Protein backbone atom coordinates (compact mmCIF):
# COMPACT_ATOMS: atom_id res chain seq x y z
CA UNK A 1 0.00 0.00 0.00
CA UNK A 2 2.81 2.43 0.85
CA UNK A 3 4.46 1.74 -2.51
CA UNK A 4 1.19 2.50 -4.31
CA UNK A 5 0.79 5.75 -2.36
CA UNK A 6 4.34 6.83 -3.20
CA UNK A 7 3.80 5.98 -6.87
CA UNK A 8 0.56 8.03 -6.97
CA UNK A 9 2.40 10.85 -5.20
CA UNK A 10 5.03 10.86 -7.96
CA UNK A 11 2.40 10.75 -10.71
CA UNK A 12 0.50 13.69 -9.20
CA UNK A 13 3.67 15.73 -8.90
CA UNK A 14 4.62 15.07 -12.52
CA UNK A 15 1.14 16.20 -13.60
CA UNK A 16 1.13 19.36 -11.44
CA UNK A 17 4.72 20.28 -12.23
CA UNK A 18 4.13 19.95 -15.96
CA UNK A 19 1.19 22.37 -15.80
CA UNK A 20 3.78 25.12 -15.42
CA UNK A 21 5.03 27.28 -18.25
CA UNK A 22 8.05 29.48 -18.84
CA UNK A 23 5.71 32.46 -18.92
CA UNK A 24 4.94 32.03 -15.21
CA UNK A 25 8.28 30.70 -13.92
CA UNK A 26 9.41 34.12 -12.68
CA UNK A 27 6.25 34.45 -10.57
CA UNK A 28 6.60 31.07 -8.85
CA UNK A 29 10.32 31.61 -8.29
CA UNK A 30 9.36 34.84 -6.53
CA UNK A 31 6.57 33.25 -4.51
CA UNK A 32 8.84 30.50 -3.20
CA UNK A 33 11.34 33.03 -1.83
CA UNK A 34 10.41 33.76 1.79
CA UNK A 35 12.06 37.19 1.69
CA UNK A 36 9.53 38.33 -0.90
CA UNK A 37 6.86 37.82 1.75
CA UNK A 38 8.51 40.37 4.08
CA UNK A 39 5.74 42.98 3.55
CA UNK A 40 3.18 40.44 4.78
CA UNK A 41 5.29 39.64 7.84
CA UNK A 42 5.76 43.36 8.56
CA UNK A 43 2.02 43.93 8.24
CA UNK A 44 1.26 41.07 10.64
CA UNK A 45 3.74 42.47 13.15
CA UNK A 46 2.07 45.86 12.78
CA UNK A 47 -1.29 44.22 13.61
CA UNK A 48 0.25 42.38 16.57
CA UNK A 49 1.72 45.58 18.02
CA UNK A 50 -1.51 47.45 17.34
CA UNK A 51 -3.57 44.84 19.19
CA UNK A 52 -1.20 43.95 22.03
CA UNK A 53 0.90 47.11 22.51
CA UNK A 54 4.68 47.44 22.52
CA UNK A 55 5.59 45.41 25.60
CA UNK A 56 3.30 42.47 24.83
CA UNK A 57 4.07 42.81 21.12
CA UNK A 58 7.76 42.18 21.85
CA UNK A 59 6.82 38.98 23.71
CA UNK A 60 4.76 37.83 20.74
CA UNK A 61 7.56 38.79 18.32
CA UNK A 62 9.92 36.60 20.35
CA UNK A 63 7.27 33.86 20.25
CA UNK A 64 7.38 34.06 16.44
CA UNK A 65 11.17 33.69 16.52
CA UNK A 66 10.83 30.57 18.70
CA UNK A 67 8.08 29.26 16.38
CA UNK A 68 10.20 29.57 13.23
CA UNK A 69 13.32 28.17 14.92
CA UNK A 70 11.46 25.17 16.35
CA UNK A 71 9.69 24.48 13.06
CA UNK A 72 12.92 24.66 11.08
CA UNK A 73 14.77 22.31 13.41
CA UNK A 74 11.88 19.85 13.66
CA UNK A 75 11.54 19.72 9.86
CA UNK A 76 15.28 19.07 9.54
CA UNK A 77 14.96 16.23 12.06
CA UNK A 78 12.15 14.65 10.04
CA UNK A 79 13.95 15.13 6.71
CA UNK A 80 17.10 13.52 8.05
CA UNK A 81 15.08 10.66 9.53
CA UNK A 82 13.18 9.81 6.33
CA UNK A 83 15.85 10.80 3.77
CA UNK A 84 13.39 10.99 0.87
CA UNK A 85 15.08 12.41 -2.20
CA UNK A 86 13.73 15.62 -3.63
CA UNK A 87 11.85 15.05 -6.90
CA UNK A 88 14.46 16.93 -8.93
CA UNK A 89 17.10 14.59 -7.48
CA UNK A 90 15.04 11.40 -7.77
CA UNK A 91 16.40 9.42 -10.76
CA UNK A 92 13.07 7.62 -11.23
CA UNK A 93 11.24 10.85 -12.19
CA UNK A 94 13.63 13.78 -12.51
CA UNK A 95 13.71 13.58 -16.31
CA UNK A 96 9.92 14.01 -16.40
CA UNK A 97 9.95 17.26 -14.42
CA UNK A 98 10.37 20.90 -15.30
CA UNK A 99 13.40 21.87 -13.23
CA UNK A 100 14.04 25.50 -12.30
CA UNK A 101 16.08 25.03 -9.14
CA UNK A 102 18.26 22.23 -7.82
CA UNK A 103 18.31 22.29 -4.02
CA UNK A 104 20.11 19.65 -2.04
CA UNK A 105 18.86 17.97 1.07
CA UNK A 106 15.79 15.85 1.48
CA UNK A 107 12.15 16.29 0.62
CA UNK A 108 9.88 14.91 3.34
CA UNK A 109 8.38 17.06 4.90
CA UNK A 110 8.25 20.44 3.24
CA UNK A 111 9.71 23.13 5.46
CA UNK A 112 7.91 25.77 3.40
CA UNK A 113 4.55 24.08 4.00
CA UNK A 114 5.19 23.30 7.66
CA UNK A 115 6.55 26.66 8.79
CA UNK A 116 4.21 28.84 6.73
CA UNK A 117 1.15 26.91 7.97
CA UNK A 118 2.48 26.92 11.56
CA UNK A 119 3.02 30.70 11.33
CA UNK A 120 -0.38 31.31 9.74
CA UNK A 121 -2.46 29.17 12.11
CA UNK A 122 -0.77 30.78 15.11
CA UNK A 123 -1.33 34.24 13.62
CA UNK A 124 -5.00 33.64 12.82
CA UNK A 125 -5.75 32.35 16.33
CA UNK A 126 -3.80 35.25 17.80
CA UNK A 127 -5.56 37.98 15.80
CA UNK A 128 -8.97 36.60 14.77
CA UNK A 129 -10.90 38.44 17.47
CA UNK A 130 -9.45 41.82 16.50
CA UNK A 131 -9.29 41.54 12.69
CA UNK A 132 -12.09 39.72 10.92
CA UNK A 133 -10.22 39.46 7.60
CA UNK A 134 -7.07 37.93 9.09
CA UNK A 135 -8.11 34.54 7.68
CA UNK A 136 -7.05 35.82 4.25
CA UNK A 137 -3.47 35.27 5.40
CA UNK A 138 -4.07 31.56 4.59
CA UNK A 139 -3.35 32.53 0.98
CA UNK A 140 0.30 32.73 2.03
CA UNK A 141 0.90 29.06 2.93
CA UNK A 142 -1.24 27.84 0.03
CA UNK A 143 0.77 29.75 -2.58
CA UNK A 144 4.06 29.23 -0.76
CA UNK A 145 3.56 25.46 -0.58
CA UNK A 146 2.25 25.13 -4.15
CA UNK A 147 5.36 26.90 -5.41
CA UNK A 148 7.36 23.89 -4.20
CA UNK A 149 5.33 21.57 -6.45
CA UNK A 150 5.62 23.98 -9.36
CA UNK A 151 9.40 23.97 -8.96
CA UNK A 152 9.54 20.18 -8.56
CA UNK A 153 11.36 20.28 -5.24
CA UNK A 154 8.65 18.59 -3.16
CA UNK A 155 6.09 15.85 -3.62
CA UNK A 156 2.40 16.48 -2.83
CA UNK A 157 2.65 14.28 0.28
CA UNK A 158 5.54 16.44 1.52
CA UNK A 159 3.25 19.46 1.23
CA UNK A 160 0.15 17.80 2.71
CA UNK A 161 2.03 16.31 5.66
CA UNK A 162 3.88 19.58 6.21
CA UNK A 163 0.58 21.47 6.22
CA UNK A 164 -1.00 19.07 8.70
CA UNK A 165 2.08 19.23 10.92
CA UNK A 166 2.16 23.03 10.70
CA UNK A 167 -1.56 23.37 11.50
CA UNK A 168 -1.21 21.05 14.48
CA UNK A 169 1.83 22.91 15.79
CA UNK A 170 0.20 26.30 15.15
CA UNK A 171 -2.87 25.46 17.21
CA UNK A 172 -0.84 23.80 19.97
CA UNK A 173 1.63 26.68 20.08
CA UNK A 174 -1.19 29.20 20.36
CA UNK A 175 -2.59 27.25 23.33
CA UNK A 176 0.88 27.07 24.89
CA UNK A 177 1.51 30.82 24.51
CA UNK A 178 -1.91 31.55 26.04
CA UNK A 179 -1.05 29.30 28.99
CA UNK A 180 2.47 30.70 29.54
CA UNK A 181 1.46 34.35 29.05
CA UNK A 182 -2.20 34.58 30.14
CA UNK A 183 -1.87 38.31 30.91
CA UNK A 184 -1.22 39.01 27.23
CA UNK A 185 -4.79 38.05 26.46
CA UNK A 186 -6.65 39.78 29.30
CA UNK A 187 -7.28 43.08 27.52
CA UNK A 188 -6.50 41.99 23.99
TITOR-425706 format. One line per field, with one value per residue (C-alpha): residue number from 0; chain; x, y, z. Coordinates in nm, 2 decimals. Layout:
BEGIN
num	c(NUM  ...)
cadena	c(A  ...)
x	c(X  ...)
y	c(Y  ...)
z	c(Z  ...)
END
This chain:
BEGIN
num	c(0  1  2  3  4  5  6  7  8  9  10  11  12  13  14  15  16  17  18  19  20  21  22  23  24  25  26  27  28  29  30  31  32  33  34  35  36  37  38  39  40  41  42  43  44  45  46  47  48  49  50  51  52  53  54  55  56  57  58  59  60  61  62  63  64  65  66  67  68  69  70  71  72  73  74  75  76  77  78  79  80  81  82  83  84  85  86  87  88  89  90  91  92  93  94  95  96  97  98  99  100  101  102  103  104  105  106  107  108  109  110  111  112  113  114  115  116  117  118  119  120  121  122  123  124  125  126  127  128  129  130  131  132  133  134  135  136  137  138  139  140  141  142  143  144  145  146  147  148  149  150  151  152  153  154  155  156  157  158  159  160  161  162  163  164  165  166  167  168  169  170  171  172  173  174  175  176  177  178  179  180  181  182  183  184  185  186  187)
cadena	c(A  A  A  A  A  A  A  A  A  A  A  A  A  A  A  A  A  A  A  A  A  A  A  A  A  A  A  A  A  A  A  A  A  A  A  A  A  A  A  A  A  A  A  A  A  A  A  A  A  A  A  A  A  A  A  A  A  A  A  A  A  A  A  A  A  A  A  A  A  A  A  A  A  A  A  A  A  A  A  A  A  A  A  A  A  A  A  A  A  A  A  A  A  A  A  A  A  A  A  A  A  A  A  A  A  A  A  A  A  A  A  A  A  A  A  A  A  A  A  A  A  A  A  A  A  A  A  A  A  A  A  A  A  A  A  A  A  A  A  A  A  A  A  A  A  A  A  A  A  A  A  A  A  A  A  A  A  A  A  A  A  A  A  A  A  A  A  A  A  A  A  A  A  A  A  A  A  A  A  A  A  A  A  A  A  A  A  A)
x	c(0.00  0.28  0.45  0.12  0.08  0.43  0.38  0.06  0.24  0.50  0.24  0.05  0.37  0.46  0.11  0.11  0.47  0.41  0.12  0.38  0.50  0.81  0.57  0.49  0.83  0.94  0.62  0.66  1.03  0.94  0.66  0.88  1.13  1.04  1.21  0.95  0.69  0.85  0.57  0.32  0.53  0.58  0.20  0.13  0.37  0.21  -0.13  0.02  0.17  -0.15  -0.36  -0.12  0.09  0.47  0.56  0.33  0.41  0.78  0.68  0.48  0.76  0.99  0.73  0.74  1.12  1.08  0.81  1.02  1.33  1.15  0.97  1.29  1.48  1.19  1.15  1.53  1.50  1.21  1.39  1.71  1.51  1.32  1.59  1.34  1.51  1.37  1.19  1.45  1.71  1.50  1.64  1.31  1.12  1.36  1.37  0.99  0.99  1.04  1.34  1.40  1.61  1.83  1.83  2.01  1.89  1.58  1.22  0.99  0.84  0.83  0.97  0.79  0.45  0.52  0.65  0.42  0.12  0.25  0.30  -0.04  -0.25  -0.08  -0.13  -0.50  -0.58  -0.38  -0.56  -0.90  -1.09  -0.94  -0.93  -1.21  -1.02  -0.71  -0.81  -0.71  -0.35  -0.41  -0.34  0.03  0.09  -0.12  0.08  0.41  0.36  0.22  0.54  0.74  0.53  0.56  0.94  0.95  1.14  0.87  0.61  0.24  0.26  0.55  0.32  0.01  0.20  0.39  0.06  -0.10  0.21  0.22  -0.16  -0.12  0.18  0.02  -0.29  -0.08  0.16  -0.12  -0.26  0.09  0.15  -0.19  -0.10  0.25  0.15  -0.22  -0.19  -0.12  -0.48  -0.66  -0.73  -0.65)
y	c(0.00  0.24  0.17  0.25  0.57  0.68  0.60  0.80  1.09  1.09  1.08  1.37  1.57  1.51  1.62  1.94  2.03  2.00  2.24  2.51  2.73  2.95  3.25  3.20  3.07  3.41  3.45  3.11  3.16  3.48  3.33  3.05  3.30  3.38  3.72  3.83  3.78  4.04  4.30  4.04  3.96  4.34  4.39  4.11  4.25  4.59  4.42  4.24  4.56  4.75  4.48  4.40  4.71  4.74  4.54  4.25  4.28  4.22  3.90  3.78  3.88  3.66  3.39  3.41  3.37  3.06  2.93  2.96  2.82  2.52  2.45  2.47  2.23  1.98  1.97  1.91  1.62  1.46  1.51  1.35  1.07  0.98  1.08  1.10  1.24  1.56  1.50  1.69  1.46  1.14  0.94  0.76  1.09  1.38  1.36  1.40  1.73  2.09  2.19  2.55  2.50  2.22  2.23  1.97  1.80  1.59  1.63  1.49  1.71  2.04  2.31  2.58  2.41  2.33  2.67  2.88  2.69  2.69  3.07  3.13  2.92  3.08  3.42  3.36  3.24  3.53  3.80  3.66  3.84  4.18  4.15  3.97  3.95  3.79  3.45  3.58  3.53  3.16  3.25  3.27  2.91  2.78  2.97  2.92  2.55  2.51  2.69  2.39  2.16  2.40  2.40  2.02  2.03  1.86  1.59  1.65  1.43  1.64  1.95  1.78  1.63  1.96  2.15  1.91  1.92  2.30  2.34  2.10  2.29  2.63  2.55  2.38  2.67  2.92  2.73  2.71  3.08  3.15  2.93  3.07  3.44  3.46  3.83  3.90  3.81  3.98  4.31  4.20)
z	c(0.00  0.09  -0.25  -0.43  -0.24  -0.32  -0.69  -0.70  -0.52  -0.80  -1.07  -0.92  -0.89  -1.25  -1.36  -1.14  -1.22  -1.60  -1.58  -1.54  -1.83  -1.88  -1.89  -1.52  -1.39  -1.27  -1.06  -0.88  -0.83  -0.65  -0.45  -0.32  -0.18  0.18  0.17  -0.09  0.17  0.41  0.35  0.48  0.78  0.86  0.82  1.06  1.31  1.28  1.36  1.66  1.80  1.73  1.92  2.20  2.25  2.25  2.56  2.48  2.11  2.19  2.37  2.07  1.83  2.03  2.02  1.64  1.65  1.87  1.64  1.32  1.49  1.64  1.31  1.11  1.34  1.37  0.99  0.95  1.21  1.00  0.67  0.80  0.95  0.63  0.38  0.09  -0.22  -0.36  -0.69  -0.89  -0.75  -0.78  -1.08  -1.12  -1.22  -1.25  -1.63  -1.64  -1.44  -1.53  -1.32  -1.23  -0.91  -0.78  -0.40  -0.20  0.11  0.15  0.06  0.33  0.49  0.32  0.55  0.34  0.40  0.77  0.88  0.67  0.80  1.16  1.13  0.97  1.21  1.51  1.36  1.28  1.63  1.78  1.58  1.48  1.75  1.65  1.27  1.09  0.76  0.91  0.77  0.42  0.54  0.46  0.10  0.20  0.29  0.00  -0.26  -0.08  -0.06  -0.41  -0.54  -0.42  -0.64  -0.94  -0.90  -0.86  -0.52  -0.32  -0.36  -0.28  0.03  0.15  0.12  0.27  0.57  0.62  0.62  0.87  1.09  1.07  1.15  1.45  1.58  1.51  1.72  2.00  2.01  2.04  2.33  2.49  2.45  2.60  2.90  2.95  2.90  3.01  3.09  2.72  2.65  2.93  2.75  2.40)
END
